[in-house]
Amino acid sequence: MLNPQECSNIVWAYASVMIFSDPMFEEMGKVAVSMIHQFDSQNVSNSFWAFACVMLHDAPLLAASSGRAMLLMPEFSMQELANVA
């Protein structure tokens, strides 16, 4: 099983090389939703950035990530805020 850092690293890597359509990337969205409660501010912001870059429209992922981001907002660095925005 992946930990939150590994999950966010994988989606960040996919977005960095601009892989926009891949079953594994889409599956990572489901994994992220299932473990979002474990994500720290960096994991949330990197994942937000990655899923936005590939324009993945996943309502459950967005809802879960948004909720977690709201809880972690006081901990966000300026870069993490920018990634989420």
C-alpha positions in Angstrom: 0.0 0.0 0.0 1.2 3.5 -0.8 1.8 6.1 1.8 0.6 9.7 1.1 4.0 11.0 0.0 4.3 8.2 -2.5 0.8 8.8 -3.8 1.4 12.5 -4.3 4.9 11.9 -5.8 3.4 9.6 -8.5 0.7 12.0 -9.6 3.2 14.9 -9.5 5.5 12.8 -11.8 2.8 12.0 -14.2 1.8 15.7 -14.5 5.4 16.8 -14.8 5.9 14.7 -17.9 2.4 15.7 -19.2 0.8 12.3 -19.3 -2.8 13.3 -19.6 -4.5 10.0 -20.1 -3.4 6.9 -18.3 -5.5 4.3 -16.4 -2.9 4.3 -13.6 -3.1 8.1 -13.1 -6.9 7.9 -12.9 -6.6 5.0 -10.4 -4.3 7.2 -8.3 -7.2 9.6 -7.9 -9.2 6.8 -6.3 -6.2 6.0 -4.0 -5.9 9.6 -3.1 -9.5 9.8 -2.1 -9.2 6.7 0.1 -6.2 8.1 2.0 -6.8 11.9 1.9 -7.2 12.1 5.6 -3.5 11.1 5.9 -2.3 13.8 3.5 -0.3 16.7 4.9 -0.2 20.1 3.3 2.5 19.2 0.8 0.8 16.1 -0.3 -2.5 18.0 -0.8 -1.0 20.9 -2.7 1.2 18.7 -4.9 -1.8 16.5 -5.7 -4.1 19.5 -6.4 -1.4 20.9 -8.8 -0.9 17.5 -10.6 -4.6 16.7 -11.1 -5.2 20.3 -12.3 -2.3 20.1 -14.8 -3.8 17.0 -16.5 -7.3 18.5 -16.3 -8.7 15.4 -14.5 -12.3 16.2 -13.6 -13.1 13.8 -10.7 -15.8 15.2 -8.4 -15.1 12.8 -5.4 -11.4 13.6 -5.6 -12.0 17.4 -5.8 -14.5 17.2 -2.8 -12.1 15.1 -0.7 -9.0 17.3 -1.6 -10.9 20.5 -1.0 -12.1 19.4 2.4 -8.6 18.3 3.4 -7.1 21.6 2.1 -9.6 23.6 4.2 -8.5 21.7 7.3 -4.8 22.2 6.5 -5.0 25.8 5.3 -3.2 27.3 8.4 -0.2 25.0 7.7 0.2 25.9 4.0 3.3 27.6 2.8 3.0 30.3 0.1 3.9 27.7 -2.5 1.4 25.2 -1.3 -1.3 27.9 -1.4 -0.3 28.8 -4.9 -0.5 25.1 -5.9 -4.0 24.7 -4.5 -5.2 27.9 -6.1 
